[in-house]
């Protein structure tokens, strides 16, 4: 099931999420729609404009996916698209901390909207 929890970001995926409900934070946007699979899936898109260094972008993806895996049992069956598009002006070591805080807050808001 490890491979099944990840969605690929493509133009088709973006069309599906076009009218999806969203949770907006300062640097990220979480779009979500119900799925009938019985488990949640996640797609992550980080633009080069937002985070310049590929090393940092990949670290962010890894940490968000790990956090997502830990919360799999708590989440309902949603397909989620995480967009990080706004430019982050911060030290390169602080960027992933900032985004992880916003990610965790977005997940809490999503869980509250489920109730």
GIMOQUI-V558243 format. One line per field, one symbol per residue. psi: psi as a letter, one per 40 degrees, with the letter a starting at -180 (. if undefined). A space follows every 50 residues. Layout:
psi: ???
This chain:
psi: eddeehiihiddddddedfiiihhadeihhiiiiifdeiiihhhhhiddd hdhdddddddddddddddddeddeiigihihhhhdihhgiiddedddddd dddddddddddddd.
